[in-house]
Amino acid sequence: MVADDITFVVDNDGNIVGNDQNTIIMEDKHIEKGKLILTKTVEGNISKENAKKITFKVMNQETKKTDKYTLDEFSYDEASKTWTKELDVLAEEYTVEETNSSVEGYTVKTTYKIDTQEIEGKKTESIQIENQGEVTVAFKNSYTPKPYEVAISKQDLTNEKEIAGATLKIVNQKTKEEVAPWVSEKDKTHTVSLPFGEYILIEEVVPDGYKKADDIYFKVSKNGEISIKGKDGTYSKTNKVIMKDEAKPGKIVISKSVTGSINKEQAEKVISFKVTNNSTKEVNTYSLKDFNYDESNKKWTKELIQVAGGYKVEELVTSIKGHKLSLTQYQINENGEIKEKVTDKIAEKVTVKKDKTTFIEFENNYDLNVFDVEIDKTDISGTKEVDGAKLKVIDEEGNLVERWISGQDDEKTHKLKLSPGKYTLIEEEAPYGYRVADPIDFTVNENGKIEGMSENKITMKDEKTQAKLILTKTIEGDIPKKDAQKITFKVTNQKTNKVDKYTLDDFSYDEVNKIWTKELDVLAGEYTVEETNSSIEDYTVKTTFIINGQEVEGKKTESIQIEDQGKGNVAFKNSYTPKLYEVSIRKQDILNNEDIEGASLQIQNKDTGEIISIDSSKDGQKVNLGYGNYSLTEITAPDGYKIANPIEFVVTKDGKVKINDKVVNEVIMKDQPIGKLVITKTIQGNLK
């Protein structure tokens, strides 16, 4: 082993002071060694990770040198579940101490063996290690879970008092091990000892008159804290596990009957009830709208599931504005038997028993305070009654009071019965030809008078609707203005069947654009416009009209919708062409009156200048001519003939042909042959 240090001094002459031989000799002692073997066995359900935190201290009794170790430095034999640490040490005396063996949530008993003797404790006596010797110290820890006191309370849900008769048990969630069941006692909390872990509190037998409670999941931590699992899955700390049983409920059936002059909607808006639990002071309020309504019996019913106990049932609102409450009755019975019938009370105490039904009936009668109010419907002048208006009156909550039609059954003034309050007169639909009037708000005071009015009458005035129907007329063709003015129109209101007739002479005339215009002030609505006469003698006519840019052939429009303040435009157009008549033209030899061919002829309309050219034939020619003055001229004569003089003739408006004011069937032009003297004699008088 390492020798001890040697201290020496060399003088000025180089000699070791006090050493005649001037020599330093250091001698090492012979080292004697052995082995110290530590083992650790752990009993109990603790994790390997927790076991590795166990620590040891090995001290040399001679040198006081100390070495420390954790179980994590030991080798581990999985088969035997044993940790081992082999130490090479000097052959001397030692002590071995387990300095830490605690694991949270467990109690521990530590023992060790040297040779075969097992000793309880954490620190050995002195252990002598001989030269080349070997000593084994075998430590063993026995862990048992640490028990904690857990209080279990079985309570009534309503009053939170301990109740008797419930059989309960606790089950370890992991091991499924059951704690011995027990029966709850009145006014007494039960205590059980539980190690850390997760548990379920289960109610196996329910006390009479109660519902089975849900299982309670809770856990005990390694430091003894108790936590209960909530519905959301999270745990909250507590000092007691409380399981509450809900008493089997009974029922309260509240019924409400209303007689008198109020309607269902009015009652449901103002009447409500308050139910108070006398023990818990819990209050619930119910509107009459929450009740079931029996139309045939005019009764509202509300069934309430309540825990057994005393209650106060109170009607919160009994009065209704504009009405007088003349009677209030309550009938109370239990189990179907009438208990009492009272008047002039607004609340009543009732008792609910388990699995029983308690009935309480409220009956109110309301008389309406009403006053006469008159409604007139007139035109804007206020003097002419207007029939056919659909009217209604609503109250300030929007409830319908009454609906009627003005003038129905020859009624001039409509009378209403109204209680004090705010109202609105509304015209839902105006009669034809009138605009819907603005609503009129009015108030009937407590004395039955309309505020702001000298008399108890509301007059609603309707303005007539206003629209324009514009008719225009354009004429194509050469007809005289005086003839055009004979054209006639008919305008029909489709709603009233009223017909108005006009001639073009009633229209204004734009000389520049050749357009006739008639602007009509009409009621808003549907109309048809018809051109009833467009014929002009000796002309054919085509009539079209334009609505919304679309030209339609015909003399009568479809229905034209004209909105209030709107315009409707109908543009008529007539295209006139003269009538044509068939006129026979013949070219004959003046000597034998035979038709000849080959003459080039022209027919000229002397009024228009229009010329028609024809060639003569042996059968004559047919020409279509309108009425007017014409001239027949021979341009080229047939061979062997002289050109004849022109013939003037007239086609009349009735299609007749006249020459020299005499009606003829044909226009005959005769040619004289060349080289022949033709003598004609005309005799006037009675000479035979």
C-alpha positions in Angstrom: 0.0 0.0 0.0 1.1 3.6 -0.3 3.9 4.4 2.2 3.7 7.3 4.7 5.3 10.6 3.7 9.0 11.2 4.9 10.1 14.7 5.9 13.9 15.5 5.8 16.3 18.5 5.7 19.5 19.0 3.7 22.1 21.4 5.2 24.5 23.8 3.4 27.1 21.1 3.1 24.7 18.8 1.3 24.2 16.4 4.2 20.9 15.1 5.5 20.5 16.5 8.9 20.4 13.7 11.4 21.2 11.0 8.9 24.8 9.7 9.1 24.4 7.6 6.0 23.0 10.5 4.1 20.3 8.0 2.7 16.5 8.1 2.8 14.8 4.8 2.8 10.9 4.6 2.1 9.3 1.3 2.6 5.8 0.3 1.3 3.7 -1.8 3.5 2.3 -5.1 2.1 -1.4 -4.5 0.9 -3.9 -7.1 2.1 -7.2 -7.1 0.2 -10.6 -8.7 0.2 -14.1 -8.4 -1.3 -17.3 -6.9 0.0 -20.4 -8.0 -1.9 -23.7 -6.1 -1.5 -27.1 -7.5 -2.7 -30.6 -6.0 -2.6 -33.9 -7.8 -2.9 -37.2 -5.8 -3.1 -40.6 -7.3 -2.1 -43.8 -5.4 -2.9 -45.4 -3.9 -5.9 -43.1 -1.0 -6.5 -41.6 -0.1 -9.8 -38.0 -0.8 -10.8 -37.5 2.9 -11.3 -38.5 3.7 -7.7 -36.2 0.9 -6.5 -33.2 2.4 -8.2 -33.4 5.4 -6.0 -32.4 3.3 -2.9 -28.9 4.5 -1.7 -26.1 2.9 0.4 -23.0 4.1 2.3 -19.9 1.9 2.9 -17.4 3.2 5.6 -13.9 2.0 6.4 -13.8 2.0 10.2 -10.1 2.5 10.4 -9.6 5.3 7.8 -13.2 6.6 8.0 -13.2 6.8 4.2 -16.8 6.6 2.9 -18.2 5.5 -0.5 -21.8 6.0 -1.6 -23.8 4.1 -4.1 -27.3 4.1 -5.6 -29.1 0.9 -6.6 -28.9 2.2 -10.2 -25.1 1.4 -10.0 -25.8 -2.2 -9.1 -26.1 -5.0 -11.6 -29.6 -6.5 -11.9 -30.5 -10.2 -12.3 -34.0 -10.2 -13.9 -34.5 -13.9 -13.0 -33.9 -13.6 -9.3 -35.0 -9.9 -9.1 -31.7 -9.2 -7.2 -29.4 -6.2 -7.5 -25.7 -6.9 -6.8 -22.6 -4.6 -6.2 -19.1 -6.3 -5.8 -16.5 -4.0 -4.1 -12.7 -4.6 -4.0 -11.7 -3.4 -0.5 -8.7 -3.5 1.9 -8.8 -6.2 4.5 -10.1 -4.1 7.3 -13.3 -3.4 9.3 -16.4 -1.8 7.6 -20.0 -0.8 8.2 -22.7 -0.8 5.5 -25.8 1.4 5.8 -28.9 1.8 3.5 -29.2 5.5 3.6 -32.5 5.8 1.7 -35.2 3.2 1.2 -38.4 5.3 1.2 -40.9 5.1 -1.7 -43.9 7.5 -1.8 -47.1 5.8 -0.8 -45.4 2.8 0.8 -44.2 1.7 4.2 -40.9 -0.3 4.2 -39.3 -2.9 6.4 -35.5 -3.3 5.9 -33.5 -6.4 6.9 -30.0 -7.7 6.1 -28.2 -11.0 6.3 -24.5 -11.7 6.9 -24.0 -15.4 6.6 -27.3 -16.9 7.6 -28.5 -14.6 10.3 -31.2 -12.1 9.3 -31.2 -8.9 11.2 -33.8 -6.0 11.0 -32.2 -2.7 10.4 -30.6 -0.5 7.9 -27.0 -0.3 9.3 -24.7 -3.3 9.9 -22.3 -3.7 12.8 -18.6 -3.8 12.0 -17.8 -6.3 9.3 -14.2 -7.7 9.3 -12.8 -8.4 5.8 -9.9 -10.8 5.9 -7.0 -10.8 3.5 -8.2 -12.5 0.3 -11.6 -13.0 2.1 -15.1 -12.3 0.9 -18.1 -11.1 2.8 -21.7 -10.8 1.4 -24.3 -8.4 3.0 -27.8 -9.2 1.6 -30.3 -6.4 2.1 -34.0 -7.0 1.7 -36.8 -4.3 1.6 -40.4 -5.3 2.0 -42.8 -2.6 0.8 -46.5 -2.4 1.6 -48.9 0.3 0.4 -49.5 3.0 3.0 -53.2 3.1 4.2 -55.2 6.4 4.4 -58.4 7.1 6.1 -61.2 7.9 3.6 -64.6 9.3 4.8 -67.6 8.1 2.8 -70.9 10.0 3.2 -74.4 8.8 1.9 -76.7 11.8 1.8 -80.2 12.9 0.7 -79.8 15.0 -2.5 -82.3 17.6 -1.2 -81.4 18.2 2.5 -77.8 16.7 2.4 -78.5 14.7 5.6 -76.9 11.2 6.1 -79.4 8.5 5.2 -79.6 4.9 6.3 -80.2 1.7 4.4 -77.9 2.1 1.4 -75.6 -0.9 0.8 -72.3 0.4 -0.6 -69.0 -1.1 -1.7 -65.7 0.2 -3.0 -63.9 -1.5 -5.9 -60.2 -1.0 -6.9 -60.3 0.0 -10.6 -57.0 -1.7 -11.4 -57.1 -4.9 -9.3 -61.0 -5.2 -9.2 -60.5 -6.0 -5.5 -63.6 -5.2 -3.4 -63.6 -3.5 0.0 -66.1 -5.3 2.3 -69.6 -3.7 1.7 -71.3 -1.8 4.4 -74.7 -0.4 5.1 -75.1 3.4 5.6 -76.4 4.6 8.9 -78.5 7.6 9.7 -76.5 10.8 10.6 -73.2 8.8 10.4 -70.2 9.0 8.0 -68.4 5.7 7.2 -64.6 5.6 7.2 -62.5 3.1 5.3 -58.7 2.6 5.1 -57.5 2.7 1.5 -54.0 2.7 0.0 -53.2 5.0 -2.9 -55.0 4.0 -6.1 -58.2 4.6 -8.2 -61.5 3.4 -6.9 -65.3 3.2 -7.7 -67.9 3.8 -5.0 -71.0 1.7 -6.0 -74.5 1.7 -4.5 -75.7 -1.9 -4.5 -78.9 -1.6 -2.5 -80.9 1.7 -2.6 -82.8 2.9 0.5 -86.6 2.8 0.2 -88.0 5.9 -1.5 -84.8 6.8 -3.4 -83.3 6.4 -6.8 -80.0 4.6 -7.3 -77.1 7.0 -7.5 -74.5 7.0 -10.2 -71.2 5.4 -9.4 -68.5 7.7 -8.1 -65.0 7.4 -9.4 -62.3 8.7 -7.1 -58.6 8.2 -6.4 -56.3 8.4 -3.4 -52.9 9.9 -4.1 -49.6 8.6 -2.8 -49.6 11.4 -0.2 -53.2 10.6 0.9 -55.1 13.3 -1.0 -58.6 12.4 -2.2 -59.9 13.5 -5.7 -63.3 12.9 -7.3 -63.7 12.5 -11.0 -66.2 15.0 -12.5 -68.5 14.6 -15.5 -65.9 16.3 -17.7 -63.2 13.7 -16.8 -61.2 16.0 -14.5 -60.5 15.3 -10.9 -61.1 17.8 -8.0 -59.7 17.5 -4.5 -62.0 16.8 -1.6 -61.8 15.6 2.0 -64.9 13.4 1.8 -66.5 11.2 -0.9 -70.2 12.1 -0.9 -72.8 10.0 -2.7 -76.2 11.7 -2.9 -79.5 9.8 -3.5 -82.4 11.6 -5.1 -85.7 10.9 -3.5 -88.3 9.4 -5.8 -90.3 12.4 -7.0 -94.0 13.2 -6.8 -95.9 15.5 -9.1 -97.6 18.9 -8.9 -100.2 19.4 -11.6 -101.1 23.1 -12.0 -104.1 23.9 -14.2 -105.4 27.3 -15.2 -108.9 28.2 -16.5 -109.7 31.7 -17.8 -113.2 32.9 -18.5 -114.4 36.2 -19.7 -113.4 38.5 -22.5 -109.7 37.8 -23.0 -108.2 35.5 -25.6 -105.6 32.9 -25.4 -102.8 35.1 -26.6 -103.6 37.8 -24.0 -103.6 35.3 -21.2 -100.3 33.7 -22.2 -98.5 37.0 -22.4 -99.2 38.1 -18.8 -100.1 35.1 -16.6 -97.2 33.2 -15.0 -96.6 31.0 -11.9 -93.9 30.7 -9.3 -93.1 27.4 -7.5 -90.9 27.6 -4.4 -89.4 24.6 -2.6 -89.9 25.4 1.1 -86.8 23.5 2.2 -84.2 24.5 -0.4 -85.9 27.8 -1.3 -85.3 26.9 -4.9 -87.6 29.0 -7.2 -88.9 28.1 -10.7 -91.1 30.4 -12.7 -93.4 29.2 -15.5 -95.2 31.3 -18.1 -98.6 30.2 -19.3 -96.9 29.7 -22.6 -95.0 26.8 -21.0 -98.3 25.0 -20.2 -100.1 22.6 -22.4 -103.4 24.1 -23.7 -106.6 22.1 -24.1 -108.6 23.9 -26.8 -111.8 22.0 -26.1 -111.9 22.8 -22.4 -110.1 26.1 -22.6 -107.6 25.0 -19.9 -103.9 25.2 -19.5 -102.1 22.4 -17.7 -98.5 22.1 -16.4 -97.2 18.9 -14.9 -94.1 19.3 -12.7 -91.9 16.4 -11.4 -90.8 17.5 -7.9 -89.0 15.8 -5.0 -91.1 15.1 -2.0 -91.6 18.0 0.3 -93.5 21.2 0.9 -94.0 23.8 -1.8 -95.6 27.2 -2.4 -97.5 27.7 -5.7 -98.1 31.4 -6.5 -99.8 33.1 -9.4 -97.6 36.1 -10.2 -99.8 38.1 -12.5 -103.6 38.1 -12.2 -104.6 41.4 -13.6 -104.8 42.2 -17.3 -104.8 45.8 -18.5 -108.2 47.0 -19.5 -109.9 44.1 -17.7 -111.5 43.7 -14.3 -110.7 40.5 -12.4 -114.1 39.6 -10.9 -113.4 36.1 -9.5 -110.3 34.1 -8.5 -110.8 30.5 -7.3 -108.3 27.8 -6.4 -109.3 24.1 -6.0 -106.7 21.9 -4.3 -106.9 18.1 -4.1 -104.5 15.3 -3.3 -104.8 11.9 -4.8 -107.9 13.0 -6.7 -109.9 14.1 -3.7 -111.0 17.8 -3.4 -109.4 19.3 -0.3 -110.6 22.9 -0.4 -112.1 25.6 -2.6 -111.1 29.2 -1.7 -111.3 32.6 -3.3 -109.3 35.8 -3.3 -105.9 34.1 -2.8 -102.9 34.3 -5.0 -100.8 31.5 -3.4 -101.3 28.2 -1.8 -99.1 25.7 0.1 -99.0 22.2 -1.2 -97.3 19.0 -0.1 -95.7 16.6 -2.6 -95.4 12.9 -1.6 -93.2 10.3 -3.2 -94.9 8.7 -6.2 -98.1 10.8 -5.6 -99.7 13.6 -7.5 -100.9 16.9 -6.0 -103.4 19.0 -8.0 -103.9 22.7 -7.8 -106.4 24.5 -10.0 -106.6 28.2 -10.7 -109.8 29.7 -12.2 -109.9 33.4 -13.2 -112.7 35.4 -14.8 -112.0 38.6 -16.6 -114.5 41.3 -17.6 -113.4 43.7 -20.3 -113.6 47.5 -19.7 -114.7 48.5 -23.2 -115.8 51.8 -24.9 -117.4 52.6 -28.2 -115.0 53.8 -30.9 -116.1 54.7 -34.4 -114.1 54.2 -37.6 -114.9 56.1 -40.9 -113.3 55.3 -44.3 -113.5 58.2 -46.8 -111.8 59.6 -49.8 -109.3 62.4 -49.5 -112.0 65.0 -49.2 -113.3 63.3 -46.0 -116.9 63.6 -47.2 -117.3 60.5 -49.5 -117.5 57.1 -47.9 -115.2 54.6 -49.5 -116.4 51.0 -49.6 -114.4 47.8 -50.0 -111.3 48.8 -47.9 -109.9 45.8 -45.9 -109.2 47.2 -42.4 -108.0 45.9 -39.1 -107.1 47.2 -35.6 -104.3 45.8 -33.5 -103.3 46.6 -30.0 -99.8 47.7 -28.9 -98.5 44.1 -28.6 -99.6 43.4 -32.2 -102.6 41.3 -31.2 -105.5 41.5 -33.7 -108.5 43.2 -32.2 -110.9 43.2 -35.2 -110.8 42.9 -39.0 -113.6 44.2 -41.3 -114.4 45.6 -44.8 -115.6 49.1 -45.1 -119.2 49.5 -46.4 -120.0 45.9 -45.9 -123.7 45.3 -45.4 -124.3 49.0 -46.2 -122.4 50.0 -43.0 -121.2 53.6 -43.2 -119.4 53.9 -39.9 -117.8 50.9 -38.2 -118.1 50.6 -34.4 -115.6 48.9 -32.2 -115.6 48.0 -28.5 -112.1 48.9 -27.2 -110.6 48.9 -23.7 -108.1 51.6 -22.6 -104.8 51.2 -24.4 -102.8 52.0 -27.5 -104.1 50.8 -30.9 -103.2 51.0 -34.6 -105.7 51.3 -37.5 -104.3 49.6 -40.5 -105.6 49.5 -44.1 -104.5 46.0 -45.4 -105.9 46.5 -48.9 -107.4 49.6 -50.5 -110.4 49.5 -52.8 -109.6 49.6 -56.5 -108.5 53.1 -57.6 -107.3 54.1 -54.2 -103.9 54.1 -52.5 -103.4 52.3 -49.2 -103.5 54.9 -46.4 -100.8 55.2 -43.8 -101.6 53.4 -40.4 -103.1 55.6 -37.7 -102.0 55.2 -34.1 -104.4 56.2 -31.4 -104.9 55.8 -27.7 -108.1 55.2 -25.7 -107.6 56.6 -22.3 -109.0 55.3 -19.0 -112.2 57.3 -19.6 -112.8 55.7 -22.9 -111.9 58.8 -24.9 -109.6 58.9 -27.9 -106.7 61.1 -27.0 -106.4 64.2 -29.1 -109.8 63.8 -30.7 -112.9 66.0 -30.1 -115.1 63.0 -30.8 -114.6 59.2 -30.4 -114.1 58.7 -34.1 -111.1 57.9 -36.3 -111.3 58.9 -40.0 -109.0 57.2 -42.4 -108.8 58.9 -45.8 -107.7 57.3 -49.1 -106.2 59.1 -52.0 -107.0 58.0 -55.5 -104.3 56.4 -57.5 -102.9 58.5 -60.4 -101.4 57.2 -63.6 -101.2 58.2 -67.3 -102.2 56.3 -70.4 -100.7 58.0 -73.5 -102.1 57.1 -77.0 -100.4 58.1 -80.2 -101.4 57.7 -83.8 -99.2 57.8 -86.9 -100.6 57.5 -90.4 -98.8 56.4 -93.5 -100.4 57.0 -96.9 -101.8 59.9 -98.7 -105.1 60.5 -97.0 -106.6 63.8 -96.1 -106.3 65.0 -92.5 -110.1 65.4 -92.3 -110.6 61.7 -93.1 -108.0 60.6 -90.6 -109.8 62.5 -87.8 -112.7 60.0 -88.2 -110.6 57.2 -86.7 -112.0 56.2 -83.3 -110.7 54.5 -80.1 -112.1 52.7 -77.1 -110.3 52.4 -73.7 -111.6 49.8 -71.3 -110.7 49.5 -67.5 -110.5 45.8 -66.9 -111.4 46.1 -63.3 -114.4 48.3 -63.5 -115.3 47.6 -67.2 -115.7 51.4 -67.6 -115.3 52.3 -71.3 -114.2 55.7 -72.7 -114.4 56.5 -76.5 -112.3 59.0 -78.4 -112.0 60.1 -82.1 -108.7 61.3 -83.5 -110.2 64.7 -83.6 -110.0 64.6 -79.8 -106.2 64.2 -80.1 -103.6 67.0 -80.4 -101.7 67.0 -83.7 -98.0 67.5 -84.2 -97.8 69.0 -87.7 -94.0 68.5 -87.9 -93.9 64.8 -87.0 -97.4 64.0 -88.3 -98.4 62.4 -85.0 -101.7 62.6 -83.1 -101.4 62.3 -79.2 -103.9 61.8 -76.4 -102.8 61.9 -72.8 -105.3 60.3 -70.4 -105.3 60.6 -66.6 -106.4 57.2 -65.4 -106.5 55.1 -62.2 -103.7 52.6 -61.8 -104.7 49.2 -63.1 -105.2 47.1 -66.2 -106.5 48.5 -69.5 -107.2 47.4 -73.0 -107.1 49.9 -75.9 -108.9 49.2 -79.2 -109.0 51.2 -82.4 -112.7 50.7 -83.2 -112.8 52.5 -86.6 -109.9 52.9 -89.0 -111.5 52.6 -92.4 -111.3 55.4 -95.0 -113.3 55.1 -98.2 -111.3 53.7 -101.2 -108.3 52.7 -99.0 -107.2 49.5 -97.4 -105.5 49.8 -94.0 -103.0 47.8 -91.9 -103.1 48.7 -88.2 -100.2 48.0 -85.7 -99.4 49.1 -82.2 -96.2 49.3 -80.2 -96.0 48.5 -76.4 -92.6 48.4 -74.7 -90.8 48.5 -78.0 -92.5 45.5 -79.5 -94.7 46.1 -82.6 -97.8 44.0 -82.8 -100.3 43.8 -85.7 -103.9 44.3 -84.6 -106.4 46.8 -83.5 -106.8 45.7 -79.9 -104.1 45.5 -77.2 -103.7 42.9 -74.5 -104.1 44.1 -70.9 -101.8 47.0 -70.1 -100.8 47.2 -66.4 -100.2 50.8 -65.3 -98.8 51.3 -61.8 -99.6 54.1 -59.5 -97.7 57.2 -60.5 -96.7 55.3 -63.7 -97.2 55.7 -67.4 -98.5 53.4 -70.1 -97.7 54.2 -73.8 -99.5 52.7 -76.7 -98.4 53.9 -80.2 -100.8 53.0 -83.0 -99.8 53.2 -86.7 -102.1 52.9 -89.7 -100.7 52.3 -93.2 -103.2 53.2 -95.9 -103.1 52.2 -99.6 -105.7 53.1 -102.2 -108.2 50.5 -103.4 -107.6 49.2 -106.9 -110.4 48.6 -109.5 -110.1 46.5 -112.7 -110.4 48.8 -115.8 -110.7 47.3 -119.4 -108.6 49.0 -122.1 -109.3 48.2 -125.7 -107.6 49.2 -129.1 -110.0 48.9 -132.1 -110.1 49.6 -135.8 -112.4 52.5 -136.3 -114.0 50.9 -139.4 -114.8 47.4 -138.3 -114.6 47.8 -134.4 -112.3 44.9 -134.3 -109.5 44.7 -131.6 -106.1 45.3 -133.0 -102.8 44.6 -131.5 -99.4 46.2 -131.5 -100.2 49.7 -130.2 -98.0 51.0 -127.4 -100.2 52.8 -124.9 -99.6 54.8 -121.7 -102.1 55.4 -118.8 -101.2 58.4 -116.8 -102.7 59.2 -113.3 -103.2 62.9 -113.7 -103.4 63.4 -109.9 -100.2 61.6 -109.0 -98.3 61.6 -112.4 -97.9 57.8 -112.1 -97.6 56.2 -115.7 -98.5 52.6 -116.6 -97.4 51.3 -120.1 -99.3 48.6 -121.9 -99.4 47.0 -125.4 -102.7 46.4 -127.1 -103.9 42.9 -127.9 -106.8 41.3 -129.7 -108.4 40.4 -126.4 -108.0 43.8 -124.8 -106.1 44.6 -121.6 -107.1 44.6 -117.9 -105.5 47.3 -115.7 -105.9 47.8 -111.9 -106.4 51.5 -111.1 -107.3 53.4 -108.1 -109.8 56.2 -108.1 -108.7 59.4 -109.9 -108.3 61.2 -113.2 -106.5 59.4 -116.0 -105.3 60.0 -119.6 -104.9 57.2 -122.2 -102.3 58.1 -124.8 -101.2 56.1 -127.8 -97.4 56.3 -128.1 -96.9 54.1 -131.1 -99.7 53.0 -133.5 -99.8 49.6 -135.1 -98.6 49.4 -138.7 -101.1 50.9 -141.2 -102.8 53.0 -138.5 -102.6 56.6 -137.4 -102.0 57.6 -133.8 -105.3 58.3 -132.2 -106.1 61.3 -130.0 -105.7 60.8 -126.2 -108.8 59.8 -124.1 -109.5 61.4 -120.7 -111.4 59.2 -118.3 -112.2 59.0 -114.6 -112.2 56.1 -112.1 -114.7 57.0 -109.3 -114.4 56.1 -105.6 -116.9 53.3 -106.1 -114.9 51.9 -109.0 -116.9 53.1 -112.0 -115.3 54.4 -115.2 -116.5 57.7 -116.7 -115.7 59.4 -120.0 -117.2 62.8 -120.4 -119.1 62.2 -117.3 -120.8 59.1 -118.7 -120.3 55.7 -117.2 -118.7 53.2 -119.6 -117.8 49.6 -119.2 -114.6 49.9 -121.2 -112.1 52.6 -122.4 -111.9 52.1 -126.2 -109.4 53.9 -128.3 -110.0 53.6 -132.1 -107.4 53.9 -134.8 -108.0 55.1 -138.4 -106.3 53.1 -141.1 -103.9 55.0 -143.3 -105.2 55.9 -146.9 -108.9 55.6 -146.1 -111.5 58.3 -145.8 -113.8 57.7 -143.0 -116.9 59.8 -142.8 -118.9 59.7 -139.6 -122.3 61.3 -139.0 -123.9 62.1 -135.7 -127.6 63.0 -135.7 -129.3 64.8 -132.8 -133.0 65.0 -132.4 -135.9 62.6 -133.1 -135.1 61.9 -136.7 -135.5 58.3 -137.5 
